[in-house]
Amino acid sequence: MADDLDILRNDTLAALAGAQDRAQWDAIRVGTLGKSGALTGLLKQLGKLEPQERKERGQALNRLRDELTAAVEARGRDIEEEALQARLRSERVDVTMPAPAIVTGTIHPISRTIEEMTAIFGAMGFSVAEGPDIESQWHNFSALNTPDHHPARTEHDTFYLPPQTEGGEPRVLRTQTSGVQIRSMLGEKPPIRIIAPGRTYRADHDATHSPMFHQCEGLVVDRNITLGHLKGCLIEFLRVYFDKPNLPVRFRASYFPFTEPSMEVDIGWSKATGEIGGGSDWLEVLGSGMIHPRVLANCGLDPSEWQGFAFGMGIERLAMLKNGIPDLRSFYESDLRWLRHYGFSAFSPATLTEGV
């Protein structure tokens, strides 16, 4: 082999051995075997030689080309393998190390309480009804037999909004979900059995009151409904919700414009320890009563044919009692520590229907 071919061979092999990455390797490959490479240039000069010399020179160049091509490809595979091993070393994970903690979200106590109430009343045959947060005064007060002079209609207690039309009556942010009951009686034919959970609004704010809070009201309209049906329904609900089969429940005479007779409902508890169902004290948890005949008539129902009962309770209040939450304002402060402490796992669905 001629000296120039030996020099090209030795230089190319030395350069390949020193190549550290793909870019250096590719430069050597192109500089030797490319269209303008050193070996290609020598092959192009064969036409200038005599036939016998051209034959010998051509054979030598072909052998050199095969040898350098094999060397270039081998070094290319080695560089790829070295790069792969370096990447694997840099991305190695120590599987013996503890996994990073994953903070999962929780279901808010209000949402869970609504789920539980829906599950319990659903097992009794109730369906869920909804209505607008902004109500007319007729739906929120007048249809419910609430007189114009009632304290609930004052601006001290109720948020009023501008009327929709000039000279019209101001609207209100609903102070209770009773407006849903009115809409249900106007839009459905009895028998009716619904609950209406949702937001309500009143001008009050302290440790046990909030300008916005949640209520769940219930309504049953049918023939031959009595006070016994009301008591049986609420006693069963409270005992299942608090998971106290023998929970003491007391009904006290009261007054609400939309029910007659009206009753406050108390449960047994201990004032000293806060235990539900323990001790000799009583705690008021909701209001109820038989639907006033005027309310039925306002909704186009004949009171001599249809009777019913209604009830209403604060969702936050029940959640506070069941879960030991001391301050109503904490429900709306978006404190992640509080939410993680009092929240519920999404994998524990509310199915409190045993005994219903």
Secondary structure, 3 states (H helix, E strand, C coil): CCHHHHHHHHHHHHHHHHCCCHHHHHHHHHHHHCCCCHHHHHHHHHHHCCHHHHHHHHHHHHHHHHHHHHHHHHHHHHHHHHHHHHHHHHCCCCCCCCCCCCCCCCECHHHHHHHHHHHHHHHCCCEECCCCCEECHHHHCHHHCCCCCCHHHCCCCCCEECCCCCCCCCEEECCCCHHHHHHHHHHCCCCEEEEEEEEEECCCCECCECCEEEEEEEEEEECCCCHHHHHHHHHHHHHHHCCCCCCCEEEEEEEECCEEEEEEEEEEECCCCCCECCCCEEEEEEEEEEECHHHHHHCCCCCCCCEEEEEEEEHHHHHHHHHCCCCHHHHHCCCHHHHHHHCECCCCCCCCCCCC
